[in-house]
Amino acid sequence: MTLGSFDLLIVLPAFLAGLLVLATHIPLGAQVLKRGIVFIDLAIAQIAALGVIIAGSGDLDPHGWAVQVAAGVAALLGALLLTWTEKRWPEVQEAQIGVMFILAASAGLLLVAHNPHGGEHLQDLLAGQILWVNYQQLLMPALGAAAILAVLYFFNDRLARLGFYLVFALAVTASVQLVGVYLVFASLIVPSLAVRNYPNRRKLVFAYLTGVGGYASGLVLSIVLDLPSGALIVWCLSLLAMLVYSVGPQRAAATA
């Protein structure tokens, strides 16, 4: 397919899904870097995906309420467990997050081991199927994003450990089913890494511009080149982030 035959309407729902993910994940990603718990998103996202797998084993509608609730409950339980481990063993919290991630990932593999479509289902949860998102699927994530943004706006600097983990879990729950685990991680971490040396008043703007540019270019190229959308967005987002970082202020200047 060439750009001449490319119809923007094909990717508009996917692009809107990306904007919803970025809306909550960029401010949350900044908090993740600040708190030094970079891999929490992978762990919570994988736990939410495990909830989807468990619910899916009961032949439920993959986009129905039961699956959404299962993913949310799993993510919230993971958030509560992380809160407890941070209180009990704060010095090894990052390691505990890694262990939780690998346990959830391994449990998912075991649960789909005898499912003839298990491999395909796992791939969808990891890499996502953002190109096939429809407008109906965006309604609940949009409402959730609005609620999360309101909480972050009014309580961002006052969120305690438990509050942050719970908000984070709710945000990741919807995102995993829209864009997959890989894009959840990239959306949280990559834009914030790109602007870490920028002045505080500009960080959020440039992080959003980086995220939007990565999703837009990745979606367009995935159609033109007939390549997997999720993986290509991750690469476009990362390359654009490198550019944004390279043209930004140096660390010494930013801290002066």
C-alpha positions in Angstrom: 0.0 0.0 0.0 1.3 3.5 -0.8 0.6 6.8 0.8 -1.6 7.7 -2.2 -4.1 5.0 -1.3 -3.8 5.5 2.4 -7.0 6.4 4.2 -6.6 8.2 7.5 -10.0 6.9 8.6 -8.5 3.4 8.9 -6.1 4.4 11.7 -8.2 7.1 13.4 -9.7 4.8 16.1 -6.2 3.4 16.7 -4.7 6.9 17.0 -7.4 7.9 19.4 -6.7 4.8 21.5 -3.0 5.9 21.5 -4.0 9.4 22.7 -6.1 8.0 25.5 -3.1 5.8 26.6 -0.7 8.7 26.4 -3.1 11.1 28.3 -2.7 9.1 31.6 0.6 7.3 31.0 2.9 10.2 30.5 2.2 11.9 33.9 2.2 8.5 35.5 5.5 7.7 33.8 7.1 10.8 35.2 6.0 9.6 38.7 7.4 6.2 38.0 10.8 7.6 37.1 10.7 10.0 40.1 9.9 7.1 42.5 12.6 4.8 40.9 10.2 1.9 40.2 10.6 1.7 36.4 9.4 -1.8 36.0 6.2 -1.5 38.0 4.3 -0.9 34.7 5.5 -4.1 33.2 4.6 -6.0 36.3 1.1 -4.5 36.7 0.5 -4.8 33.0 1.4 -8.4 33.0 -0.8 -9.1 36.0 -3.7 -7.4 34.2 -3.0 -9.5 31.2 -3.0 -12.6 33.5 -6.5 -11.5 34.6 -7.6 -11.4 31.0 -6.2 -14.8 30.4 -8.0 -16.3 33.4 -11.3 -14.7 32.4 -10.8 -15.8 28.8 -10.4 -19.4 29.9 -14.2 -19.3 30.7 -15.1 -18.5 27.1 -16.2 -15.0 27.9 -16.5 -12.1 25.5 -12.9 -10.7 25.3 -14.3 -7.2 25.2 -17.1 -7.8 27.7 -17.5 -6.5 31.3 -16.4 -9.8 32.9 -13.0 -9.7 31.3 -12.6 -6.0 32.1 -13.5 -6.7 35.8 -11.1 -9.6 35.9 -8.2 -7.6 34.5 -9.0 -4.7 36.9 -9.2 -7.0 40.0 -6.0 -8.7 39.1 -4.2 -5.4 38.6 -5.6 -4.0 41.9 -4.5 -7.1 43.8 -1.0 -6.7 42.3 -1.0 -3.1 43.4 -1.9 -4.0 46.9 0.8 -6.7 47.0 3.4 -4.2 45.8 2.3 -1.7 48.4 2.8 -4.4 51.1 6.2 -5.5 49.8 7.4 -1.9 49.6 6.5 -1.4 53.3 8.1 -4.7 54.3 11.2 -4.7 52.1 11.7 -1.3 50.6 15.3 -1.8 49.8 14.6 -4.6 47.3 11.3 -3.2 45.8 12.6 -3.1 42.2 13.7 -6.8 42.5 10.3 -7.8 43.9 8.6 -6.0 41.0 10.7 -8.0 38.6 9.8 -11.3 40.4 6.1 -10.4 40.2 6.4 -9.7 36.5 8.1 -13.1 35.7 5.6 -15.0 37.9 2.6 -13.4 36.1 4.2 -14.0 32.7 4.9 -17.7 33.6 1.4 -18.2 34.9 0.0 -16.9 31.7 2.1 -19.4 29.7 0.9 -22.3 31.9 -2.8 -21.3 31.6 -2.7 -21.2 27.8 -0.5 -24.3 27.4 -3.4 -26.5 26.3 -5.3 -23.8 24.4 -4.8 -24.2 20.6 -5.1 -20.4 20.2 -3.1 -19.7 23.3 0.0 -18.4 21.5 -2.0 -16.0 19.4 -3.9 -14.8 22.5 -0.6 -14.1 24.3 0.8 -12.3 21.3 -2.2 -10.1 21.2 -1.8 -9.2 24.9 1.9 -8.5 24.5 2.1 -6.7 21.2 -1.5 -5.6 21.1 -3.9 -5.2 18.2 -4.2 -1.5 18.2 -5.0 -1.2 14.5 -8.2 -3.2 15.0 -9.5 -1.0 17.8 -13.0 0.3 17.2 -14.8 3.4 18.5 -17.0 1.3 20.9 -14.0 0.0 22.7 -12.8 3.6 23.4 -15.8 4.6 25.5 -14.9 3.1 28.8 -11.1 3.9 28.5 -12.1 7.5 27.8 -14.2 7.7 30.9 -11.5 6.0 32.9 -8.8 8.4 31.5 -10.9 11.4 32.5 -11.3 10.1 36.0 -7.6 9.3 36.4 -6.5 12.7 35.0 -8.8 14.4 37.5 -7.2 12.5 40.4 -3.7 13.3 39.1 -4.5 16.9 38.7 -6.0 17.4 42.2 -3.8 14.9 44.1 -0.7 14.3 42.1 1.9 15.4 44.7 -0.2 14.2 47.6 -0.8 10.6 46.4 0.5 8.2 49.0 2.1 4.9 48.0 -1.1 2.9 48.0 -3.1 5.7 46.2 -0.4 5.8 43.5 -0.3 2.1 43.0 -4.1 1.8 42.8 -4.4 4.7 40.2 -1.6 3.1 38.3 -3.3 -0.3 38.3 -6.6 1.2 37.0 -4.8 3.1 34.2 -2.8 0.0 33.0 -5.8 -2.3 33.1 -7.6 -0.5 30.3 -4.4 0.2 28.3 -3.2 -3.4 28.2 -6.4 -4.5 26.4 -6.2 -1.6 23.9 -2.5 -1.5 23.0 -0.7 -4.4 24.6 2.0 -4.8 27.3 4.8 -3.5 25.1 3.1 -0.3 24.2 2.0 0.3 27.8 5.7 0.2 28.9 6.9 2.3 26.0 4.1 4.9 26.5 5.0 5.2 30.2 8.7 5.3 30.1 10.0 6.5 26.7 8.5 10.0 26.6 9.5 10.8 30.1 13.1 9.6 29.5 13.3 11.8 26.4 12.5 15.0 28.4 14.2 14.3 31.7 16.7 17.1 31.2 14.1 19.7 30.0 12.9 22.5 32.3 9.9 21.4 34.4 7.6 23.9 32.6 8.3 22.2 29.3 8.6 18.6 30.2 4.9 17.6 29.9 4.4 19.4 26.6 7.4 17.8 24.9 6.6 14.4 26.4 3.1 14.5 24.9 4.5 15.7 21.5 7.0 12.8 21.5 4.2 10.3 22.3 1.8 11.7 19.7 4.5 11.8 17.1 5.6 8.2 17.8 2.0 6.8 17.6 1.2 8.8 14.5 4.3 7.8 12.5 4.2 4.2 13.7 0.6 3.8 12.6 1.1 5.3 9.2 4.2 3.3 8.6 2.6 0.1 9.7 -0.1 0.6 7.0 2.4 1.6 4.3 4.9 -1.1 5.1 2.4 -3.8 6.2 4.3 -4.4 9.4 2.9 -5.0 13.0 1.6 -1.8 14.4 2.5 -2.2 18.0 6.1 -3.1 17.4 6.6 -0.3 14.9 5.0 2.3 17.2 7.5 1.2 19.9 10.4 1.8 17.5 9.1 5.1 16.2 8.4 6.3 19.7 11.9 5.3 20.8 13.7 6.9 17.8 11.7 10.1 18.2 12.5 10.2 21.9 16.2 9.9 21.1 15.9 12.9 18.8 14.0 14.9 21.4 16.6 14.1 24.0 19.6 14.9 21.7 18.3 18.3 20.8 17.3 19.1 24.4 19.3 20.8 27.1 22.3 19.0 28.6 22.1 17.7 32.1 24.5 20.4 33.5 22.5 23.2 31.9 19.2 21.7 33.0 20.3 21.5 36.7 22.0 24.9 36.7 
